[in-house]
Amino acid sequence: MKAPDFPKDMEWINSHAPLRLEQLRGKVVLLDFWTYGCINCMHIIPDLHALERKFGSALVVVGVHSAKFKAEGESVNLRTVVRRLGITHPVLNDKDYQVWQSYGVRAWPTVVCIGPDGNIRAVRSGEGVFNGFAPLIQELVDKATEDGSLDPKPLDLRSYMPMEEPSTLHFPGKVEPVGEQGLVISDTGNHRLVLTELYEGKPMARMREVIGGGEGGFANGPFEQARFFSPQGCAATPDGRYLYVADTGNHSIRRIDLQEKSVETVAGTGSQSTVYPGVAGFGPETALSSPWDVCLVGDTLYIAMAGSHQIWTLDLRTNHVSPWAGTGGEALVDGPLQQSLLAQPSGLSHAEVLGRPYLFFADAEASAVRLVDLEAGEVRTLVGQGLFEFGDADGPMETALLQHPLGVAFSFFDNLLYVADTYNNKIKQVDPNSGVCMGFSGKGRGHIDGRHARYFEPGGLCVRGNTLYIADTNNHAVRVLDLGTGIVDTLQLARS
């Protein structure tokens, strides 16, 4: 079957001009149908990069971005995320599903292989792209080489991506208090953790330690040797000595000893689990799948395992890691822990409300805020309607809508749960007793301080007293929100 060509009036990223399949004749083409908030779509990016390295100019990967969420279809957002994810191949903004429909695609991610002759050779949905496509691509390249139809010339894309303003931080994902005046920042785009000391009463902090950095990697040892890959959530022990880190890109949980200045791996092997949804085992011997946040309660580390749509636990006394909530199916279903269904949990917060312990979590792909009643062992939804019900609406739980929230933090200042409503570029508050959700800060996309603040896809939150700290991811900044006045500042970082 001849592959349908791309419409002529589409917007392209990483290409100076629109591409046509006719231009790509003589090459193997992979079309990657994706949407940027989907964890499964993120998982196949390393496979696509590996295929590009293996086959060089004989292969062209084209990302066809068919957005699930409204915000994902906006060009400014998509361009930023392409840069954030390190994608260098051309990407087509298929926000109206024209290409999706012409190829009959039904799920994210779906990869279509087109041969050098322009015919569709294979279609496959899901992960495992390298092993699924490498033999076929090799066969097509060998045949085209033999019959002389292979085009070995590199594709001239002359892509243009605007330069970003220099910044200390690069796509920070999460923030977490440490000790009496410390704040740790997951400087995700720089593959490092930045430990800071806050100045009393000022939106300023001194950088005390930088752990990791440079090129992403997976290495334990002293701070200067340790390496992380796209770290996200952190949790500090009450004495401030240890930091547990969701090392998302390495599919691992790392422990930082701030006294000994060393890093070790306490769960995960450094590679994504090939077993879905994953099985329990001894921490360092058990493969995980995109841990996105962690929360420490006593001797139990709760893990938002975004890649398997579950919450896991790590027993710090035994180093045993195991699934805890969610079956691994992706949906919004409440009930007992082992019967509930989650949808890419990405943020955690623990608190006792009226004497009852809860673990709150942001369930990103369901645009939901949910909780686990730790005494009853049950999952309940506070805000959220389903996988494809999203928007920007305040009110009671029956009508309130969010759009792909990534962070939650409970505040004892006012006994409210604060939510990073990521794709709406807002901070919202939820009353855990009534379920009422209300907008608190944020007037749309941008970077403006003051009472009428603007954010750009905030991803992580934490509270100190009456102050909310916000990892404002796409603004490469940490924002400081006074919960009493509603006034926002940008945290200024000073080197030691």
VEXKOL-726375 format. One record per residue (C-alpha): x, y, z; residue number from 1. Coordinates in steps of 0.1 Angstrom, whole numbers, plus 5000, padded with zeros to 4 digits. Example, Ala and Ser with C-alpha at 12.3 -4.5 7.8 and 13.67 -1.06 7.14 Angstrom:
! VEXKOL-726375
<node east="5123" north="4955" up="5078" pami="1"/>
<node east="5137" north="4989" up="5071" pami="2"/>
***
This chain:
! VEXKOL-726375
<node east="5000" north="5000" up="5000" pami="1"/>
<node east="5013" north="5034" up="4990" pami="2"/>
<node east="5019" north="5057" up="5020" pami="3"/>
<node east="4997" north="5088" up="5021" pami="4"/>
<node east="5017" north="5120" up="5017" pami="5"/>
<node east="5017" north="5148" up="5042" pami="6"/>
<node east="4993" north="5177" up="5037" pami="7"/>
<node east="5011" north="5208" up="5023" pami="8"/>
<node east="4999" north="5233" up="5049" pami="9"/>
<node east="5013" north="5217" up="5081" pami="10"/>
<node east="5037" north="5232" up="5105" pami="11"/>
<node east="5071" north="5215" up="5108" pami="12"/>
<node east="5097" north="5216" up="5136" pami="13"/>
<node east="5134" north="5208" up="5131" pami="14"/>
<node east="5130" north="5213" up="5093" pami="15"/>
<node east="5135" north="5246" up="5074" pami="16"/>
<node east="5107" north="5237" up="5050" pami="17"/>
<node east="5078" north="5212" up="5048" pami="18"/>
<node east="5087" north="5177" up="5038" pami="19"/>
<node east="5070" north="5155" up="5013" pami="20"/>
<node east="5074" north="5117" up="5011" pami="21"/>
<node east="5085" north="5121" up="4975" pami="22"/>
<node east="5116" north="5138" up="4988" pami="23"/>
<node east="5123" north="5108" up="5009" pami="24"/>
<node east="5121" north="5082" up="4982" pami="25"/>
<node east="5151" north="5059" up="4984" pami="26"/>
<node east="5152" north="5060" up="5022" pami="27"/>
<node east="5135" north="5040" up="5048" pami="28"/>
<node east="5111" north="5063" up="5067" pami="29"/>
<node east="5097" north="5057" up="5102" pami="30"/>
<node east="5066" north="5078" up="5112" pami="31"/>
<node east="5063" north="5081" up="5149" pami="32"/>
<node east="5028" north="5091" up="5159" pami="33"/>
<node east="5031" north="5105" up="5195" pami="34"/>
<node east="5018" north="5131" up="5220" pami="35"/>
<node east="5043" north="5147" up="5243" pami="36"/>
<node east="5028" north="5140" up="5277" pami="37"/>
<node east="5024" north="5103" up="5271" pami="38"/>
<node east="5050" north="5082" up="5291" pami="39"/>
<node east="5049" north="5054" up="5265" pami="40"/>
<node east="5058" north="5079" up="5238" pami="41"/>
<node east="5087" north="5092" up="5259" pami="42"/>
<node east="5099" north="5056" up="5263" pami="43"/>
<node east="5104" north="5050" up="5226" pami="44"/>
<node east="5125" north="5081" up="5220" pami="45"/>
<node east="5158" north="5064" up="5230" pami="46"/>
<node east="5149" north="5035" up="5206" pami="47"/>
<node east="5143" north="5060" up="5177" pami="48"/>
<node east="5176" north="5077" up="5185" pami="49"/>
<node east="5194" north="5043" up="5185" pami="50"/>
<node east="5179" north="5034" up="5151" pami="51"/>
<node east="5190" north="5068" up="5137" pami="52"/>
<node east="5225" north="5061" up="5149" pami="53"/>
<node east="5225" north="5025" up="5135" pami="54"/>
<node east="5212" north="5032" up="5100" pami="55"/>
<node east="5225" north="5068" up="5095" pami="56"/>
<node east="5213" north="5086" up="5063" pami="57"/>
<node east="5195" north="5055" up="5050" pami="58"/>
<node east="5168" north="5061" up="5076" pami="59"/>
<node east="5146" north="5092" up="5082" pami="60"/>
<node east="5125" north="5094" up="5114" pami="61"/>
<node east="5096" north="5118" up="5112" pami="62"/>
<node east="5077" north="5126" up="5144" pami="63"/>
<node east="5039" north="5130" up="5137" pami="64"/>
<node east="5027" north="5148" up="5168" pami="65"/>
<node east="4990" north="5142" up="5171" pami="66"/>
<node east="4981" north="5159" up="5204" pami="67"/>
<node east="4959" north="5143" up="5230" pami="68"/>
<node east="4956" north="5175" up="5251" pami="69"/>
<node east="4947" north="5209" up="5237" pami="70"/>
<node east="4979" north="5224" up="5251" pami="71"/>
<node east="5001" north="5198" up="5234" pami="72"/>
<node east="4989" north="5210" up="5200" pami="73"/>
<node east="5000" north="5246" up="5205" pami="74"/>
<node east="5032" north="5252" up="5185" pami="75"/>
<node east="5050" north="5272" up="5212" pami="76"/>
<node east="5046" north="5243" up="5237" pami="77"/>
<node east="5055" north="5216" up="5211" pami="78"/>
<node east="5087" north="5234" up="5201" pami="79"/>
<node east="5097" north="5237" up="5237" pami="80"/>
<node east="5091" north="5201" up="5245" pami="81"/>
<node east="5110" north="5189" up="5213" pami="82"/>
<node east="5140" north="5208" up="5227" pami="83"/>
<node east="5134" north="5195" up="5262" pami="84"/>
<node east="5133" north="5159" up="5250" pami="85"/>
<node east="5164" north="5162" up="5228" pami="86"/>
<node east="5145" north="5153" up="5196" pami="87"/>
<node east="5165" north="5163" up="5165" pami="88"/>
<node east="5145" north="5146" up="5137" pami="89"/>
<node east="5118" north="5166" up="5119" pami="90"/>
<node east="5084" north="5168" up="5137" pami="91"/>
<node east="5051" north="5175" up="5121" pami="92"/>
<node east="5024" north="5193" up="5142" pami="93"/>
<node east="4993" north="5171" up="5133" pami="94"/>
<node east="4971" north="5189" up="5158" pami="95"/>
<node east="4939" north="5183" up="5137" pami="96"/>
<node east="4947" north="5146" up="5133" pami="97"/>
<node east="4949" north="5148" up="5095" pami="98"/>
<node east="4979" north="5125" up="5091" pami="99"/>
<node east="4967" north="5103" up="5120" pami="100"/>
<node east="4934" north="5096" up="5102" pami="101"/>
<node east="4950" north="5091" up="5068" pami="102"/>
<node east="4971" north="5063" up="5083" pami="103"/>
<node east="4942" north="5048" up="5104" pami="104"/>
<node east="4962" north="5052" up="5136" pami="105"/>
<node east="4944" north="5043" up="5169" pami="106"/>
<node east="4969" north="5046" up="5197" pami="107"/>
<node east="4999" north="5065" up="5210" pami="108"/>
<node east="5026" north="5056" up="5202" pami="109"/>
<node east="5023" north="5040" up="5168" pami="110"/>
<node east="5052" north="5036" up="5144" pami="111"/>
<node east="5048" north="5032" up="5107" pami="112"/>
<node east="5076" north="5019" up="5085" pami="113"/>
<node east="5077" north="5031" up="5049" pami="114"/>
<node east="5101" north="5014" up="5025" pami="115"/>
<node east="5124" north="5031" up="5000" pami="116"/>
<node east="5097" north="5026" up="4973" pami="117"/>
<node east="5072" north="5046" up="4993" pami="118"/>
<node east="5050" north="5016" up="5003" pami="119"/>
<node east="5040" north="5009" up="5039" pami="120"/>
<node east="5059" north="4979" up="5052" pami="121"/>
<node east="5048" north="4976" up="5088" pami="122"/>
<node east="5027" north="4993" up="5115" pami="123"/>
<node east="5032" north="4987" up="5152" pami="124"/>
<node east="5017" north="5003" up="5183" pami="125"/>
<node east="5034" north="5003" up="5218" pami="126"/>
<node east="5070" north="5002" up="5230" pami="127"/>
<node east="5099" north="4980" up="5220" pami="128"/>
<node east="5105" north="4999" up="5188" pami="129"/>
<node east="5142" north="4991" up="5183" pami="130"/>
<node east="5139" north="4953" up="5185" pami="131"/>
<node east="5106" north="4954" up="5166" pami="132"/>
<node east="5119" north="4974" up="5136" pami="133"/>
<node east="5157" north="4970" up="5133" pami="134"/>
<node east="5156" north="4937" up="5114" pami="135"/>
<node east="5130" north="4950" up="5090" pami="136"/>
<node east="5149" north="4982" up="5083" pami="137"/>
<node east="5181" north="4962" up="5078" pami="138"/>
<node east="5163" north="4940" up="5053" pami="139"/>
<node east="5149" north="4970" up="5034" pami="140"/>
<node east="5183" north="4988" up="5034" pami="141"/>
<node east="5201" north="4957" up="5021" pami="142"/>
<node east="5176" north="4951" up="4993" pami="143"/>
<node east="5177" north="4988" up="4982" pami="144"/>
<node east="5215" north="4988" up="4983" pami="145"/>
<node east="5215" north="4957" up="4961" pami="146"/>
<node east="5191" north="4970" up="4935" pami="147"/>
<node east="5206" north="5005" up="4935" pami="148"/>
<node east="5174" north="5023" up="4948" pami="149"/>
<node east="5189" north="5034" up="4982" pami="150"/>
<node east="5195" north="5071" up="4985" pami="151"/>
<node east="5226" north="5074" up="5008" pami="152"/>
<node east="5228" north="5112" up="5008" pami="153"/>
<node east="5221" north="5129" up="5042" pami="154"/>
<node east="5188" north="5148" up="5043" pami="155"/>
<node east="5194" north="5186" up="5043" pami="156"/>
<node east="5170" north="5199" up="5070" pami="157"/>
<node east="5189" north="5230" up="5080" pami="158"/>
<node east="5166" north="5231" up="5110" pami="159"/>
<node east="5163" north="5263" up="5130" pami="160"/>
<node east="5156" north="5262" up="5167" pami="161"/>
<node east="5157" north="5296" up="5186" pami="162"/>
<node east="5185" north="5299" up="5211" pami="163"/>
<node east="5174" north="5300" up="5247" pami="164"/>
<node east="5185" north="5327" up="5271" pami="165"/>
<node east="5213" north="5314" up="5293" pami="166"/>
<node east="5200" north="5301" up="5326" pami="167"/>
<node east="5214" north="5283" up="5357" pami="168"/>
<node east="5186" north="5258" up="5355" pami="169"/>
<node east="5174" north="5239" up="5325" pami="170"/>
<node east="5139" north="5225" up="5326" pami="171"/>
<node east="5137" north="5219" up="5364" pami="172"/>
<node east="5112" north="5192" up="5372" pami="173"/>
<node east="5107" north="5191" up="5410" pami="174"/>
<node east="5116" north="5209" up="5442" pami="175"/>
<node east="5117" north="5196" up="5478" pami="176"/>
<node east="5126" north="5210" up="5512" pami="177"/>
<node east="5158" north="5197" up="5529" pami="178"/>
<node east="5166" north="5204" up="5566" pami="179"/>
<node east="5157" north="5237" up="5582" pami="180"/>
<node east="5165" north="5261" up="5553" pami="181"/>
<node east="5174" north="5239" up="5524" pami="182"/>
<node east="5157" north="5234" up="5490" pami="183"/>
<node east="5168" north="5208" up="5465" pami="184"/>
<node east="5160" north="5214" up="5429" pami="185"/>
<node east="5158" north="5186" up="5403" pami="186"/>
<node east="5176" north="5204" up="5375" pami="187"/>
<node east="5162" north="5178" up="5351" pami="188"/>
<node east="5175" north="5192" up="5318" pami="189"/>
<node east="5211" north="5195" up="5332" pami="190"/>
<node east="5208" north="5159" up="5347" pami="191"/>
<node east="5217" north="5171" up="5382" pami="192"/>
<node east="5204" north="5180" up="5416" pami="193"/>
<node east="5211" north="5215" up="5430" pami="194"/>
<node east="5211" north="5218" up="5468" pami="195"/>
<node east="5204" north="5253" up="5479" pami="196"/>
<node east="5202" north="5273" up="5512" pami="197"/>
<node east="5173" north="5297" up="5513" pami="198"/>
<node east="5177" north="5333" up="5526" pami="199"/>
<node east="5153" north="5342" up="5553" pami="200"/>
<node east="5125" north="5364" up="5540" pami="201"/>
<node east="5139" north="5368" up="5505" pami="202"/>
<node east="5133" north="5350" up="5472" pami="203"/>
<node east="5170" north="5341" up="5471" pami="204"/>
<node east="5190" north="5310" up="5477" pami="205"/>
<node east="5227" north="5301" up="5478" pami="206"/>
<node east="5238" north="5270" up="5458" pami="207"/>
<node east="5255" north="5247" up="5483" pami="208"/>
<node east="5261" north="5215" up="5463" pami="209"/>
<node east="5257" north="5204" up="5427" pami="210"/>
<node east="5253" north="5167" up="5423" pami="211"/>
<node east="5257" north="5152" up="5388" pami="212"/>
<node east="5254" north="5173" up="5357" pami="213"/>
<node east="5270" north="5174" up="5323" pami="214"/>
<node east="5259" north="5146" up="5300" pami="215"/>
<node east="5234" north="5123" up="5314" pami="216"/>
<node east="5247" north="5090" up="5328" pami="217"/>
<node east="5243" north="5063" up="5354" pami="218"/>
<node east="5271" north="5063" up="5379" pami="219"/>
<node east="5274" north="5060" up="5417" pami="220"/>
<node east="5302" north="5073" up="5439" pami="221"/>
<node east="5314" north="5107" up="5451" pami="222"/>
<node east="5295" north="5138" up="5440" pami="223"/>
<node east="5320" north="5147" up="5414" pami="224"/>
<node east="5317" north="5112" up="5397" pami="225"/>
<node east="5280" north="5105" up="5402" pami="226"/>
<node east="5257" north="5109" up="5372" pami="227"/>
<node east="5219" north="5110" up="5367" pami="228"/>
<node east="5196" north="5111" up="5337" pami="229"/>
<node east="5166" north="5134" up="5338" pami="230"/>
<node east="5160" north="5132" up="5376" pami="231"/>
<node east="5126" north="5143" up="5388" pami="232"/>
<node east="5111" north="5140" up="5424" pami="233"/>
<node east="5131" north="5140" up="5456" pami="234"/>
<node east="5124" north="5132" up="5493" pami="235"/>
<node east="5146" north="5141" up="5522" pami="236"/>
<node east="5149" north="5122" up="5555" pami="237"/>
<node east="5138" north="5142" up="5586" pami="238"/>
<node east="5174" north="5147" up="5598" pami="239"/>
<node east="5183" north="5161" up="5564" pami="240"/>
<node east="5211" north="5136" up="5558" pami="241"/>
<node east="5197" north="5116" up="5529" pami="242"/>
<node east="5179" north="5124" up="5497" pami="243"/>
<node east="5160" north="5098" up="5477" pami="244"/>
<node east="5158" north="5107" up="5440" pami="245"/>
<node east="5135" north="5094" up="5413" pami="246"/>
<node east="5162" north="5091" up="5386" pami="247"/>
<node east="5135" north="5089" up="5359" pami="248"/>
<node east="5157" north="5085" up="5328" pami="249"/>
<node east="5177" north="5057" up="5345" pami="250"/>
<node east="5145" north="5040" up="5358" pami="251"/>
<node east="5160" north="5040" up="5392" pami="252"/>
<node east="5158" north="5053" up="5428" pami="253"/>
<node east="5191" north="5069" up="5440" pami="254"/>
<node east="5201" north="5078" up="5475" pami="255"/>
<node east="5223" north="5108" up="5481" pami="256"/>
<node east="5243" north="5109" up="5514" pami="257"/>
<node east="5248" north="5146" up="5521" pami="258"/>
<node east="5272" north="5139" up="5549" pami="259"/>
<node east="5295" north="5115" up="5531" pami="260"/>
<node east="5288" north="5133" up="5497" pami="261"/>
<node east="5282" north="5101" up="5479" pami="262"/>
<node east="5255" north="5086" up="5457" pami="263"/>
<node east="5242" north="5050" up="5455" pami="264"/>
<node east="5214" north="5031" up="5438" pami="265"/>
<node east="5188" north="5016" up="5461" pami="266"/>
<node east="5163" north="5004" up="5434" pami="267"/>
<node east="5164" north="4999" up="5397" pami="268"/>
<node east="5190" north="4985" up="5373" pami="269"/>
<node east="5195" north="5015" up="5351" pami="270"/>
<node east="5173" north="5001" up="5323" pami="271"/>
<node east="5136" north="5001" up="5319" pami="272"/>
<node east="5117" north="4970" up="5330" pami="273"/>
<node east="5108" north="4947" up="5301" pami="274"/>
<node east="5081" north="4931" up="5323" pami="275"/>
<node east="5048" north="4949" up="5324" pami="276"/>
<node east="5036" north="4961" up="5348" pami="277"/>
<node east="5066" north="4949" up="5368" pami="278"/>
<node east="5073" north="4925" up="5397" pami="279"/>
<node east="5086" north="4929" up="5433" pami="280"/>
<node east="5121" north="4922" up="5443" pami="281"/>
<node east="5153" north="4933" up="5460" pami="282"/>
<node east="5158" north="4970" up="5451" pami="283"/>
<node east="5190" north="4971" up="5431" pami="284"/>
<node east="5181" north="4939" up="5412" pami="285"/>
<node east="5146" north="4950" up="5402" pami="286"/>
<node east="5140" north="4969" up="5370" pami="287"/>
<node east="5116" north="4998" up="5373" pami="288"/>
<node east="5097" north="5020" up="5347" pami="289"/>
<node east="5100" north="5058" up="5348" pami="290"/>
<node east="5097" north="5066" up="5385" pami="291"/>
<node east="5086" north="5103" up="5385" pami="292"/>
<node east="5083" north="5113" up="5421" pami="293"/>
<node east="5089" north="5099" up="5456" pami="294"/>
<node east="5075" north="5106" up="5491" pami="295"/>
<node east="5089" north="5094" up="5524" pami="296"/>
<node east="5066" north="5083" up="5552" pami="297"/>
<node east="5085" north="5066" up="5581" pami="298"/>
<node east="5105" north="5038" up="5566" pami="299"/>
<node east="5084" north="5036" up="5535" pami="300"/>
<node east="5093" north="5054" up="5503" pami="301"/>
<node east="5063" north="5057" up="5480" pami="302"/>
<node east="5072" north="5059" up="5443" pami="303"/>
<node east="5050" north="5074" up="5416" pami="304"/>
<node east="5058" north="5048" up="5389" pami="305"/>
<node east="5046" north="5067" up="5359" pami="306"/>
<node east="5057" north="5041" up="5334" pami="307"/>
<node east="5035" north="5013" up="5348" pami="308"/>
<node east="5006" north="5035" up="5359" pami="309"/>
<node east="5011" north="5025" up="5396" pami="310"/>
<node east="5024" north="5036" up="5429" pami="311"/>
<node east="5052" north="5014" up="5443" pami="312"/>
<node east="5068" north="5012" up="5477" pami="313"/>
<node east="5104" north="5007" up="5488" pami="314"/>
<node east="5109" north="4994" up="5523" pami="315"/>
<node east="5140" north="5012" up="5535" pami="316"/>
<node east="5147" north="4985" up="5562" pami="317"/>
<node east="5148" north="4956" up="5538" pami="318"/>
<node east="5154" north="4974" up="5504" pami="319"/>
<node east="5124" north="4954" up="5490" pami="320"/>
<node east="5105" north="4972" up="5462" pami="321"/>
<node east="5071" north="4962" up="5451" pami="322"/>
<node east="5038" north="4974" up="5434" pami="323"/>
<node east="5014" north="4989" up="5459" pami="324"/>
<node east="4985" north="5007" up="5442" pami="325"/>
<node east="4971" north="5001" up="5407" pami="326"/>
<node east="4969" north="4971" up="5385" pami="327"/>
<node east="4990" north="4985" up="5358" pami="328"/>
<node east="4960" north="4992" up="5336" pami="329"/>
<node east="4957" north="5029" up="5325" pami="330"/>
<node east="4923" north="5043" up="5336" pami="331"/>
<node east="4906" north="5063" up="5364" pami="332"/>
<node east="4891" north="5036" up="5386" pami="333"/>
<node east="4888" north="5040" up="5424" pami="334"/>
<node east="4887" north="5012" up="5450" pami="335"/>
<node east="4910" north="4989" up="5470" pami="336"/>
<node east="4947" north="4993" up="5462" pami="337"/>
<node east="4952" north="4962" up="5441" pami="338"/>
<node east="4920" north="4968" up="5421" pami="339"/>
<node east="4923" north="5005" up="5414" pami="340"/>
<node east="4935" north="5018" up="5380" pami="341"/>
<node east="4958" north="5049" up="5377" pami="342"/>
<node east="4970" north="5069" up="5347" pami="343"/>
<node east="5006" north="5080" up="5349" pami="344"/>
<node east="5010" north="5092" up="5385" pami="345"/>
<node east="5036" north="5120" up="5385" pami="346"/>
<node east="5034" north="5139" up="5418" pami="347"/>
<node east="5031" north="5128" up="5455" pami="348"/>
<node east="5024" north="5145" up="5488" pami="349"/>
<node east="5016" north="5130" up="5523" pami="350"/>
<node east="4996" north="5147" up="5550" pami="351"/>
<node east="4972" north="5139" up="5579" pami="352"/>
<node east="4939" north="5156" up="5575" pami="353"/>
<node east="4916" north="5156" up="5605" pami="354"/>
<node east="4938" north="5129" up="5620" pami="355"/>
<node east="4936" north="5106" up="5590" pami="356"/>
<node east="4967" north="5098" up="5569" pami="357"/>
<node east="4965" north="5104" up="5531" pami="358"/>
<node east="4989" north="5101" up="5502" pami="359"/>
<node east="4978" north="5126" up="5476" pami="360"/>
<node east="4989" north="5121" up="5440" pami="361"/>
<node east="4986" north="5139" up="5406" pami="362"/>
<node east="4974" north="5114" up="5380" pami="363"/>
<node east="4986" north="5132" up="5349" pami="364"/>
<node east="4970" north="5114" up="5320" pami="365"/>
<node east="4936" north="5113" up="5337" pami="366"/>
<node east="4939" north="5151" up="5345" pami="367"/>
<node east="4931" north="5141" up="5380" pami="368"/>
<node east="4941" north="5146" up="5416" pami="369"/>
<node east="4936" north="5115" up="5437" pami="370"/>
<node east="4944" north="5102" up="5471" pami="371"/>
<node east="4951" north="5069" up="5489" pami="372"/>
<node east="4935" north="5066" up="5523" pami="373"/>
<node east="4964" north="5049" up="5541" pami="374"/>
<node east="4942" north="5035" up="5569" pami="375"/>
<node east="4915" north="5021" up="5546" pami="376"/>
<node east="4939" north="5011" up="5518" pami="377"/>
<node east="4916" north="5026" up="5492" pami="378"/>
<node east="4921" north="5050" up="5462" pami="379"/>
<node east="4897" north="5079" up="5458" pami="380"/>
<node east="4894" north="5107" up="5432" pami="381"/>
<node east="4892" north="5143" up="5443" pami="382"/>
<node east="4892" north="5160" up="5409" pami="383"/>
<node east="4890" north="5142" up="5375" pami="384"/>
<node east="4865" north="5126" up="5352" pami="385"/>
<node east="4885" north="5102" up="5329" pami="386"/>
<node east="4913" north="5098" up="5305" pami="387"/>
<node east="4899" north="5121" up="5279" pami="388"/>
<node east="4880" north="5146" up="5302" pami="389"/>
<node east="4902" north="5176" up="5307" pami="390"/>
<node east="4899" north="5214" up="5306" pami="391"/>
<node east="4902" north="5244" up="5329" pami="392"/>
<node east="4872" north="5247" up="5352" pami="393"/>
<node east="4868" north="5255" up="5389" pami="394"/>
<node east="4841" north="5242" up="5412" pami="395"/>
<node east="4831" north="5209" up="5430" pami="396"/>
<node east="4846" north="5176" up="5421" pami="397"/>
<node east="4817" north="5168" up="5397" pami="398"/>
<node east="4825" north="5197" up="5374" pami="399"/>
<node east="4861" north="5208" up="5381" pami="400"/>
<node east="4886" north="5201" up="5353" pami="401"/>
<node east="4924" north="5201" up="5351" pami="402"/>
<node east="4948" north="5195" up="5322" pami="403"/>
<node east="4976" north="5171" up="5328" pami="404"/>
<node east="4987" north="5181" up="5364" pami="405"/>
<node east="5022" north="5169" up="5374" pami="406"/>
<node east="5026" north="5181" up="5410" pami="407"/>
<node east="5008" north="5183" up="5443" pami="408"/>
<node east="5018" north="5196" up="5478" pami="409"/>
<node east="4997" north="5198" up="5509" pami="410"/>
<node east="4999" north="5230" up="5530" pami="411"/>
<node east="4994" north="5231" up="5567" pami="412"/>
<node east="4993" north="5269" up="5565" pami="413"/>
<node east="4957" north="5267" up="5552" pami="414"/>
<node east="4950" north="5229" up="5551" pami="415"/>
<node east="4946" north="5229" up="5513" pami="416"/>
<node east="4962" north="5208" up="5486" pami="417"/>
<node east="4980" north="5228" up="5459" pami="418"/>
<node east="4982" north="5215" up="5424" pami="419"/>
<node east="5005" north="5222" up="5395" pami="420"/>
<node east="4979" north="5223" up="5368" pami="421"/>
<node east="5007" north="5219" up="5343" pami="422"/>
<node east="4991" north="5223" up="5308" pami="423"/>
<node east="4968" north="5252" up="5321" pami="424"/>
<node east="4999" north="5270" up="5333" pami="425"/>
<node east="4982" north="5275" up="5367" pami="426"/>
<node east="4985" north="5267" up="5404" pami="427"/>
<node east="4952" north="5255" up="5418" pami="428"/>
<node east="4940" north="5246" up="5453" pami="429"/>
<node east="4918" north="5217" up="5463" pami="430"/>
<node east="4900" north="5213" up="5496" pami="431"/>
<node east="4906" north="5176" up="5505" pami="432"/>
<node east="4874" north="5175" up="5526" pami="433"/>
<node east="4850" north="5189" up="5501" pami="434"/>
<node east="4868" north="5183" up="5468" pami="435"/>
<node east="4862" north="5218" up="5457" pami="436"/>
<node east="4889" north="5230" up="5432" pami="437"/>
<node east="4897" north="5266" up="5427" pami="438"/>
<node east="4923" north="5285" up="5407" pami="439"/>
<node east="4948" north="5304" up="5429" pami="440"/>
<node east="4977" north="5317" up="5408" pami="441"/>
<node east="4984" north="5319" up="5371" pami="442"/>
<node east="4970" north="5340" up="5342" pami="443"/>
<node east="4982" north="5319" up="5313" pami="444"/>
<node east="5015" north="5311" up="5297" pami="445"/>
<node east="5045" north="5334" up="5303" pami="446"/>
<node east="5070" north="5345" up="5329" pami="447"/>
<node east="5056" north="5373" up="5350" pami="448"/>
<node east="5060" north="5378" up="5387" pami="449"/>
<node east="5036" north="5397" up="5411" pami="450"/>
<node east="5000" north="5392" up="5418" pami="451"/>
<node east="4991" north="5384" up="5382" pami="452"/>
<node east="5018" north="5358" up="5377" pami="453"/>
<node east="5023" north="5337" up="5346" pami="454"/>
<node east="5039" north="5302" up="5344" pami="455"/>
<node east="5050" north="5279" up="5316" pami="456"/>
<node east="5041" north="5242" up="5324" pami="457"/>
<node east="5049" north="5241" up="5361" pami="458"/>
<node east="5058" north="5206" up="5371" pami="459"/>
<node east="5066" north="5203" up="5408" pami="460"/>
<node east="5056" north="5219" up="5441" pami="461"/>
<node east="5066" north="5220" up="5477" pami="462"/>
<node east="5056" north="5240" up="5508" pami="463"/>
<node east="5076" north="5257" up="5535" pami="464"/>
<node east="5054" north="5275" up="5561" pami="465"/>
<node east="5033" north="5300" up="5541" pami="466"/>
<node east="5055" north="5297" up="5509" pami="467"/>
<node east="5049" north="5275" up="5479" pami="468"/>
<node east="5080" north="5268" up="5458" pami="469"/>
<node east="5072" north="5259" up="5422" pami="470"/>
<node east="5094" north="5242" up="5396" pami="471"/>
<node east="5084" north="5263" up="5366" pami="472"/>
<node east="5098" north="5238" up="5341" pami="473"/>
<node east="5096" north="5256" up="5307" pami="474"/>
<node east="5107" north="5289" up="5322" pami="475"/>
<node east="5139" north="5273" up="5336" pami="476"/>
<node east="5131" north="5288" up="5370" pami="477"/>
<node east="5119" north="5282" up="5405" pami="478"/>
<node east="5090" north="5305" up="5415" pami="479"/>
<node east="5082" north="5316" up="5450" pami="480"/>
<node east="5045" north="5320" up="5459" pami="481"/>
<node east="5033" north="5337" up="5491" pami="482"/>
<node east="5002" north="5318" up="5501" pami="483"/>
<node east="4990" north="5346" up="5523" pami="484"/>
<node east="4993" north="5374" up="5497" pami="485"/>
<node east="4992" north="5355" up="5464" pami="486"/>
<node east="5023" north="5374" up="5452" pami="487"/>
<node east="5049" north="5355" up="5431" pami="488"/>
<node east="5087" north="5361" up="5428" pami="489"/>
<node east="5113" north="5342" up="5408" pami="490"/>
<node east="5139" north="5326" up="5431" pami="491"/>
<node east="5174" north="5341" up="5425" pami="492"/>
<node east="5202" north="5316" up="5428" pami="493"/>
<node east="5237" north="5327" up="5440" pami="494"/>
<node east="5267" north="5305" up="5437" pami="495"/>
<node east="5288" north="5299" up="5469" pami="496"/>
***
